[in-house]
């Protein structure tokens, strides 16, 4: 994977200011992506509160230069993928749609791992139909199911890739050891773990991915907690830089590693525009140091 800095960026596509990374050394994506988890209803369940706004959010993200959209079959369930197809199909050339399988939904806020190979294969086939594609650009194992041999779960990902139904393969919420084990069976292009200013439990995984050129997709990337409140280091930096706390948190993420691919999500066009227009915010070394030491 190589990383470059975007040049010649126009204000009409501000996401490009975040730079670019090549997934699997072959698929270029803008480093600031969009996470579609928040588009369904409360508890990531059922239809969106405002269907038309959800469609506008997706279309506006692409207009702003985002070309990596992350979703999952479990978001809704199914609703997020359906909204993406409604809003964006036929997809622009270069737009990467990433989805995930491996979680069962029984109600709002309820998530249960299911890594049976036949289930993962079935969900891949269904995602292909819902998204209206012949191949999923990036197919991620949402969780490693502890009740199913891990090699069986990684193995079906390799099979789907060999069959041409999946382009790149990713993992979610995994340890360094799990990435290494999976890599024996299938090339791992991305890892998606929770990571933000106040939750850096995945630092070891981030270092491992950075050293090996594996794209790191942090979920819940903008959380800053008390740091964003008056008197907090994020709030102070935002005031000094004429930015919002979310933009400061995003800038810190992007400067943390060259393979960082944040996917802040929202169901609001205004919030989306706030996030994306902050993609080019650069933090000075003193600010980065203060944020590094904040927790």
LOBAZA-845552 format. One record per residue (C-alpha): residue number from 0; residue in one letter; x, y, z. Coordinates in Angstrom, 2 decimals, decimal comma, always signed. Layout:
+-----+---------+---------+---------+---------+
| num | residuo |      px |      py |      pz |
+-----+---------+---------+---------+---------+
| NUM |       a |       X |       Y |       Z |
...
+-----+---------+---------+---------+---------+
***
This chain:
+-----+---------+---------+---------+---------+
| num | residuo |      px |      py |      pz |
+-----+---------+---------+---------+---------+
|   0 |       x |   +0,00 |   +0,00 |   +0,00 |
|   1 |       x |   +1,26 |   +3,43 |   -0,86 |
|   2 |       x |   +0,15 |   +6,75 |   +0,54 |
|   3 |       x |   +0,16 |  +10,08 |   -1,26 |
|   4 |       x |   -0,96 |  +13,59 |   -0,54 |
|   5 |       x |   -3,71 |  +14,96 |   -2,75 |
|   6 |       x |   -2,79 |  +17,97 |   -4,86 |
|   7 |       x |   -4,78 |  +20,46 |   -6,86 |
|   8 |       x |   -7,72 |  +20,10 |   -4,48 |
|   9 |       x |  -10,78 |  +22,19 |   -5,24 |
|  10 |       x |  -13,13 |  +23,44 |   -2,56 |
|  11 |       x |  -15,97 |  +21,53 |   -4,23 |
|  12 |       x |  -14,38 |  +18,18 |   -3,27 |
|  13 |       x |  -12,85 |  +18,89 |   +0,14 |
|  14 |       x |  -12,55 |  +15,22 |   +1,15 |
|  15 |       x |   -9,55 |  +14,97 |   -1,17 |
|  16 |       x |   -7,57 |  +17,12 |   +1,27 |
|  17 |       x |   -7,32 |  +14,07 |   +3,55 |
|  18 |       x |   -4,97 |  +12,38 |   +1,05 |
|  19 |       x |   -5,15 |   +8,98 |   -0,58 |
|  20 |       x |   -4,30 |   +5,36 |   +0,22 |
|  21 |       x |   -4,23 |   +2,29 |   -2,02 |
|  22 |       x |   -6,01 |   -0,68 |   -0,50 |
|  23 |       x |   -4,33 |   -3,96 |   -1,28 |
|  24 |       x |   -1,77 |   -1,92 |   -3,27 |
|  25 |       x |   -4,34 |   -1,58 |   -6,04 |
|  26 |       x |   -7,54 |   +0,24 |   -5,06 |
|  27 |       x |   -7,15 |   +4,00 |   -4,44 |
|  28 |       x |   -9,43 |   +5,58 |   -1,87 |
|  29 |       x |   -9,64 |   +9,02 |   -0,34 |
|  30 |       x |   -8,60 |   +8,68 |   +3,30 |
|  31 |       x |  -11,76 |  +10,31 |   +4,62 |
|  32 |       x |  -14,64 |   +7,92 |   +4,04 |
|  33 |       x |  -18,26 |   +7,74 |   +5,12 |
|  34 |       x |  -19,81 |   +5,23 |   +7,51 |
|  35 |       x |  -23,45 |   +4,38 |   +6,77 |
|  36 |       x |  -24,29 |   +2,85 |  +10,16 |
|  37 |       x |  -26,29 |   +5,86 |  +11,36 |
|  38 |       x |  -28,66 |   +5,98 |   +8,39 |
|  39 |       x |  -31,21 |   +3,42 |   +9,68 |
|  40 |       x |  -33,51 |   +4,12 |  +12,63 |
|  41 |       x |  -32,72 |   +4,16 |  +16,37 |
|  42 |       x |  -30,62 |   +1,25 |  +17,54 |
|  43 |       x |  -29,49 |   +0,81 |  +13,90 |
|  44 |       x |  -32,88 |   -0,81 |  +13,35 |
|  45 |       x |  -35,63 |   -0,12 |  +10,87 |
|  46 |       x |  -36,00 |   +2,65 |   +8,30 |
|  47 |       x |  -34,45 |   +6,09 |   +8,73 |
|  48 |       x |  -36,38 |   +8,82 |  +10,48 |
|  49 |       x |  -35,99 |  +10,92 |   +7,34 |
|  50 |       x |  -35,59 |   +8,77 |   +4,24 |
|  51 |       x |  -35,03 |  +11,66 |   +1,85 |
|  52 |       x |  -32,32 |  +13,16 |   +4,07 |
|  53 |       x |  -30,54 |   +9,79 |   +4,17 |
|  54 |       x |  -30,49 |   +9,74 |   +0,38 |
|  55 |       x |  -29,22 |  +13,33 |   +0,29 |
|  56 |       x |  -26,44 |  +12,48 |   +2,76 |
|  57 |       x |  -25,14 |   +9,65 |   +0,58 |
|  58 |       x |  -25,23 |  +11,68 |   -2,60 |
|  59 |       x |  -23,67 |  +14,70 |   -0,94 |
|  60 |       x |  -20,82 |  +12,58 |   +0,46 |
|  61 |       x |  -19,84 |  +11,55 |   -3,05 |
|  62 |       x |  -20,20 |  +15,12 |   -4,31 |
|  63 |       x |  -17,75 |  +16,21 |   -1,61 |
|  64 |       x |  -15,12 |  +13,75 |   -2,83 |
|  65 |       x |  -15,73 |  +10,75 |   -0,57 |
|  66 |       x |  -15,12 |   +7,53 |   -2,50 |
|  67 |       x |  -15,17 |   +4,94 |   +0,31 |
|  68 |       x |  -18,57 |   +4,15 |   +1,80 |
|  69 |       x |  -18,69 |   +1,56 |   +4,57 |
|  70 |       x |  -21,83 |   -0,36 |   +5,47 |
|  71 |       x |  -22,93 |   -3,82 |   +6,66 |
|  72 |       x |  -25,78 |   -6,24 |   +6,09 |
|  73 |       x |  -26,65 |   -5,84 |   +9,78 |
|  74 |       x |  -27,29 |   -2,11 |   +9,57 |
|  75 |       x |  -31,06 |   -2,01 |   +9,58 |
|  76 |       x |  -30,70 |   -4,93 |   +8,98 |
|  77 |       x |  -30,26 |   -4,60 |   +5,21 |
|  78 |       x |  -31,64 |   -1,04 |   +5,09 |
|  79 |       x |  -28,29 |   +0,74 |   +4,86 |
|  80 |       x |  -27,26 |   -1,31 |   +1,81 |
|  81 |       x |  -30,64 |   -0,68 |   +0,19 |
|  82 |       x |  -30,33 |   +3,07 |   +0,74 |
|  83 |       x |  -26,86 |   +3,07 |   -0,81 |
|  84 |       x |  -28,18 |   +1,39 |   -3,95 |
|  85 |       x |  -31,16 |   +3,73 |   -4,16 |
|  86 |       x |  -28,99 |   +6,81 |   -3,78 |
|  87 |       x |  -25,91 |   +5,92 |   -5,78 |
|  88 |       x |  -26,54 |   +3,06 |   -8,25 |
|  89 |       x |  -25,19 |   +2,91 |  -10,92 |
|  90 |       x |  -22,04 |   +3,69 |   -8,98 |
|  91 |       x |  -19,48 |   +6,21 |  -10,17 |
|  92 |       x |  -16,22 |   +4,75 |  -11,40 |
|  93 |       x |  -13,79 |   +4,63 |   -8,50 |
|  94 |       x |  -16,46 |   +4,59 |   -5,79 |
|  95 |       x |  -15,62 |   +1,79 |   -3,33 |
|  96 |       x |  -18,51 |   +0,21 |   -1,44 |
|  97 |       x |  -17,41 |   -1,82 |   +1,57 |
|  98 |       x |  -19,81 |   -4,05 |   +3,45 |
|  99 |       x |  -19,62 |   -6,57 |   +6,27 |
| 100 |       x |  -21,20 |   -9,85 |   +7,35 |
| 101 |       x |  -21,00 |  -11,91 |  +10,51 |
| 102 |       x |  -23,53 |  -10,42 |  +12,91 |
| 103 |       x |  -27,15 |  -11,45 |  +13,52 |
| 104 |       x |  -29,77 |   -8,86 |  +14,53 |
| 105 |       x |  -32,75 |   -9,69 |  +16,75 |
| 106 |       x |  -33,81 |   -6,16 |  +17,64 |
| 107 |       x |  -32,66 |   -2,58 |  +18,16 |
| 108 |       x |  -29,17 |   -2,44 |  +19,62 |
| 109 |       x |  -28,83 |   -6,23 |  +19,63 |
| 110 |       x |  -25,88 |   -7,85 |  +17,84 |
| 111 |       x |  -24,76 |  -11,50 |  +17,90 |
| 112 |       x |  -21,75 |  -13,00 |  +16,07 |
| 113 |       x |  -22,48 |  -15,68 |  +13,48 |
| 114 |       x |  -19,45 |  -16,89 |  +11,54 |
| 115 |       x |  -20,74 |  -20,15 |  +10,09 |
| 116 |       x |  -19,29 |  -20,38 |   +6,60 |
| 117 |       x |  -22,66 |  -21,10 |   +4,99 |
| 118 |       x |  -24,12 |  -18,01 |   +6,67 |
| 119 |       x |  -21,25 |  -15,75 |   +5,57 |
| 120 |       x |  -21,59 |  -17,03 |   +2,01 |
| 121 |       x |  -25,36 |  -16,48 |   +2,06 |
| 122 |       x |  -24,94 |  -12,93 |   +3,35 |
| 123 |       x |  -22,37 |  -12,16 |   +0,69 |
| 124 |       x |  -24,80 |  -13,32 |   -2,01 |
| 125 |       x |  -27,58 |  -11,21 |   -0,53 |
| 126 |       x |  -25,35 |   -8,14 |   -0,26 |
| 127 |       x |  -24,40 |   -8,53 |   -3,92 |
| 128 |       x |  -28,09 |   -8,41 |   -4,84 |
| 129 |       x |  -29,00 |   -5,56 |   -2,51 |
| 130 |       x |  -26,09 |   -3,41 |   -3,65 |
| 131 |       x |  -26,67 |   -4,30 |   -7,30 |
| 132 |       x |  -23,12 |   -5,41 |   -8,03 |
| 133 |       x |  -21,37 |   -8,53 |   -9,33 |
| 134 |       x |  -18,45 |   -8,11 |   -6,94 |
| 135 |       x |  -18,19 |   -6,48 |   -3,53 |
| 136 |       x |  -15,21 |   -4,11 |   -3,51 |
| 137 |       x |  -14,33 |   -4,76 |   +0,14 |
| 138 |       x |  -16,00 |   -7,57 |   +2,12 |
| 139 |       x |  -15,29 |   -7,58 |   +5,85 |
| 140 |       x |  -15,85 |  -10,16 |   +8,57 |
| 141 |       x |  -17,84 |   -8,11 |  +11,09 |
| 142 |       x |  -16,75 |  -10,24 |  +14,04 |
| 143 |       x |  -14,77 |  -13,44 |  +14,47 |
| 144 |       x |  -17,31 |  -15,87 |  +15,92 |
| 145 |       x |  -15,68 |  -17,67 |  +18,89 |
| 146 |       x |  -17,99 |  -20,67 |  +18,44 |
| 147 |       x |  -16,77 |  -21,41 |  +14,89 |
| 148 |       x |  -13,19 |  -22,37 |  +13,94 |
| 149 |       x |  -11,54 |  -19,11 |  +12,86 |
| 150 |       x |   -9,83 |  -20,78 |   +9,91 |
| 151 |       x |  -13,26 |  -21,76 |   +8,55 |
| 152 |       x |  -14,39 |  -18,13 |   +8,67 |
| 153 |       x |  -11,23 |  -16,83 |   +7,00 |
| 154 |       x |  -11,42 |  -19,70 |   +4,52 |
| 155 |       x |  -14,83 |  -18,78 |   +3,16 |
| 156 |       x |  -13,61 |  -15,21 |   +2,63 |
| 157 |       x |  -10,75 |  -16,60 |   +0,55 |
| 158 |       x |  -13,19 |  -18,77 |   -1,41 |
| 159 |       x |  -15,48 |  -15,83 |   -2,17 |
| 160 |       x |  -12,48 |  -13,83 |   -3,32 |
| 161 |       x |  -11,26 |  -16,65 |   -5,57 |
| 162 |       x |  -14,76 |  -16,90 |   -7,08 |
| 163 |       x |  -14,69 |  -13,21 |   -7,98 |
| 164 |       x |  -17,59 |  -12,30 |   -5,70 |
| 165 |       x |  -15,31 |  -10,30 |   -3,42 |
| 166 |       x |  -12,48 |   -7,98 |   -4,37 |
| 167 |       x |  -10,63 |   -7,19 |   -1,15 |
| 168 |       x |  -11,07 |   -8,79 |   +2,28 |
| 169 |       x |  -11,14 |   -7,04 |   +5,63 |
| 170 |       x |  -11,57 |   -7,90 |   +9,31 |
| 171 |       x |  -13,30 |   -6,05 |  +12,13 |
| 172 |       x |  -12,59 |   -5,94 |  +15,87 |
| 173 |       x |   -9,57 |   -8,22 |  +15,77 |
| 174 |       x |   -6,26 |   -8,59 |  +17,57 |
| 175 |       x |   -2,81 |   -8,66 |  +16,06 |
| 176 |       x |   -2,71 |  -12,43 |  +16,46 |
| 177 |       x |   -6,01 |  -12,81 |  +14,61 |
| 178 |       x |   -4,78 |  -10,65 |  +11,74 |
| 179 |       x |   -1,64 |  -12,76 |  +11,48 |
| 180 |       x |   -3,65 |  -16,00 |  +11,58 |
| 181 |       x |   -6,08 |  -14,79 |   +8,93 |
| 182 |       x |   -3,25 |  -13,57 |   +6,69 |
| 183 |       x |   -2,01 |  -17,14 |   +6,32 |
| 184 |       x |   -5,31 |  -17,97 |   +4,59 |
| 185 |       x |   -6,36 |  -14,75 |   +2,85 |
| 186 |       x |   -4,76 |  -11,38 |   +2,13 |
| 187 |       x |   -6,10 |   -8,86 |   +4,66 |
| 188 |       x |   -6,50 |   -5,44 |   +3,04 |
| 189 |       x |   -8,17 |   -3,61 |   +5,94 |
| 190 |       x |   -8,87 |   -3,82 |   +9,65 |
| 191 |       x |  -11,79 |   -2,01 |  +11,23 |
| 192 |       x |  -11,52 |   -1,54 |  +15,01 |
| 193 |       x |  -12,96 |   +1,02 |  +17,39 |
| 194 |       x |  -10,43 |   +3,84 |  +17,78 |
| 195 |       x |  -10,58 |   +7,51 |  +18,72 |
| 196 |       x |   -8,99 |  +10,14 |  +20,95 |
| 197 |       x |  -10,41 |   +8,64 |  +24,16 |
| 198 |       x |  -10,28 |   +4,95 |  +23,20 |
| 199 |       x |   -6,85 |   +3,87 |  +21,99 |
| 200 |       x |   -7,07 |   +0,22 |  +22,98 |
| 201 |       x |   -6,29 |   -0,71 |  +19,38 |
| 202 |       x |   -2,94 |   +1,13 |  +19,32 |
| 203 |       x |   -1,02 |   -2,13 |  +18,94 |
| 204 |       x |   -3,26 |   -3,17 |  +16,04 |
| 205 |       x |   -2,80 |   +0,25 |  +14,44 |
| 206 |       x |   +0,99 |   -0,05 |  +14,65 |
| 207 |       x |   +0,86 |   -3,55 |  +13,16 |
| 208 |       x |   -1,31 |   -2,35 |  +10,27 |
| 209 |       x |   +0,86 |   +0,72 |   +9,67 |
| 210 |       x |   +4,01 |   -1,39 |   +9,49 |
| 211 |       x |   +2,40 |   -3,79 |   +6,99 |
| 212 |       x |   +0,41 |   -1,36 |   +4,85 |
| 213 |       x |   -2,98 |   -2,66 |   +5,96 |
| 214 |       x |   -5,68 |   +0,00 |   +5,85 |
| 215 |       x |   -6,98 |   +0,84 |   +9,33 |
| 216 |       x |  -10,64 |   +1,91 |   +9,43 |
| 217 |       x |  -11,47 |   +3,32 |  +12,87 |
| 218 |       x |  -15,12 |   +3,19 |  +13,79 |
| 219 |       x |  -16,65 |   +5,79 |  +16,14 |
| 220 |       x |  -13,67 |   +8,00 |  +15,15 |
| 221 |       x |  -14,85 |  +11,40 |  +16,38 |
| 222 |       x |  -15,53 |  +10,60 |  +20,04 |
| 223 |       x |  -13,71 |  +13,05 |  +22,30 |
| 224 |       x |  -15,76 |  +12,95 |  +25,51 |
| 225 |       x |  -14,68 |  +15,42 |  +28,18 |
| 226 |       x |  -11,83 |  +16,60 |  +25,96 |
| 227 |       x |  -14,34 |  +18,40 |  +23,74 |
| 228 |       x |  -16,00 |  +20,30 |  +26,59 |
| 229 |       x |  -14,96 |  +23,84 |  +27,61 |
| 230 |       x |  -11,52 |  +23,66 |  +29,18 |
| 231 |       x |  -10,71 |  +20,39 |  +27,42 |
| 232 |       x |   -7,73 |  +20,16 |  +25,10 |
| 233 |       x |   -9,90 |  +19,44 |  +22,04 |
| 234 |       x |  -12,17 |  +22,39 |  +22,77 |
| 235 |       x |   -9,19 |  +24,71 |  +23,24 |
| 236 |       x |   -7,59 |  +23,53 |  +20,00 |
| 237 |       x |  -10,85 |  +24,02 |  +18,12 |
| 238 |       x |  -11,18 |  +27,60 |  +19,35 |
| 239 |       x |   -7,56 |  +28,38 |  +18,51 |
| 240 |       x |   -7,85 |  +26,91 |  +15,00 |
| 241 |       x |  -11,35 |  +28,24 |  +14,24 |
| 242 |       x |  -12,57 |  +24,68 |  +13,84 |
| 243 |       x |  -15,09 |  +22,39 |  +15,51 |
| 244 |       x |  -14,13 |  +19,73 |  +18,08 |
| 245 |       x |  -15,11 |  +17,03 |  +15,58 |
| 246 |       x |  -12,78 |  +18,52 |  +12,97 |
| 247 |       x |   -9,92 |  +18,57 |  +15,48 |
| 248 |       x |  -10,57 |  +14,94 |  +16,44 |
| 249 |       x |  -10,64 |  +13,99 |  +12,75 |
| 250 |       x |   -7,42 |  +15,86 |  +12,02 |
| 251 |       x |   -5,69 |  +14,06 |  +14,90 |
| 252 |       x |   -6,84 |  +10,72 |  +13,50 |
| 253 |       x |   -5,58 |  +11,50 |  +10,01 |
| 254 |       x |   -2,18 |  +12,61 |  +11,32 |
| 255 |       x |   -1,90 |   +9,57 |  +13,59 |
| 256 |       x |   -1,02 |   +7,17 |  +10,75 |
| 257 |       x |   -0,69 |   +7,30 |   +6,97 |
| 258 |       x |   -2,99 |   +4,26 |   +6,61 |
| 259 |       x |   -5,77 |   +5,69 |   +8,80 |
| 260 |       x |   -9,15 |   +5,74 |   +7,02 |
| 261 |       x |  -11,74 |   +7,39 |   +9,28 |
| 262 |       x |  -15,39 |   +6,84 |   +8,34 |
| 263 |       x |  -17,41 |   +9,35 |  +10,39 |
| 264 |       x |  -21,10 |   +8,72 |   +9,90 |
| 265 |       x |  -24,18 |  +10,89 |  +10,19 |
| 266 |       x |  -27,77 |  +11,13 |   +9,02 |
| 267 |       x |  -27,49 |  +14,91 |   +8,52 |
| 268 |       x |  -26,17 |  +16,72 |   +5,45 |
| 269 |       x |  -25,08 |  +19,66 |   +7,62 |
| 270 |       x |  -23,06 |  +17,41 |   +9,94 |
| 271 |       x |  -21,58 |  +15,59 |   +6,94 |
| 272 |       x |  -20,42 |  +18,86 |   +5,40 |
| 273 |       x |  -18,89 |  +19,95 |   +8,70 |
| 274 |       x |  -16,87 |  +16,75 |   +8,92 |
| 275 |       x |  -15,72 |  +16,70 |   +5,31 |
| 276 |       x |  -14,79 |  +20,36 |   +5,06 |
| 277 |       x |  -12,43 |  +19,80 |   +7,98 |
| 278 |       x |  -10,50 |  +17,13 |   +6,07 |
| 279 |       x |   -7,66 |  +19,51 |   +5,30 |
| 280 |       x |   -7,18 |  +20,80 |   +8,83 |
| 281 |       x |   -3,52 |  +20,40 |   +9,86 |
| 282 |       x |   -2,48 |  +20,34 |  +13,50 |
| 283 |       x |   +0,84 |  +21,79 |  +14,61 |
| 284 |       x |   +3,22 |  +19,57 |  +16,56 |
| 285 |       x |   +2,39 |  +21,20 |  +19,89 |
| 286 |       x |   -1,32 |  +20,52 |  +19,41 |
| 287 |       x |   -0,68 |  +16,94 |  +18,33 |
| 288 |       x |   +1,51 |  +16,41 |  +21,37 |
| 289 |       x |   -1,16 |  +17,83 |  +23,69 |
| 290 |       x |   -3,79 |  +15,55 |  +22,18 |
| 291 |       x |   -1,47 |  +12,54 |  +22,33 |
| 292 |       x |   -0,95 |  +13,13 |  +26,04 |
| 293 |       x |   -4,59 |  +13,92 |  +26,84 |
| 294 |       x |   -5,50 |  +10,38 |  +27,93 |
+-----+---------+---------+---------+---------+
***
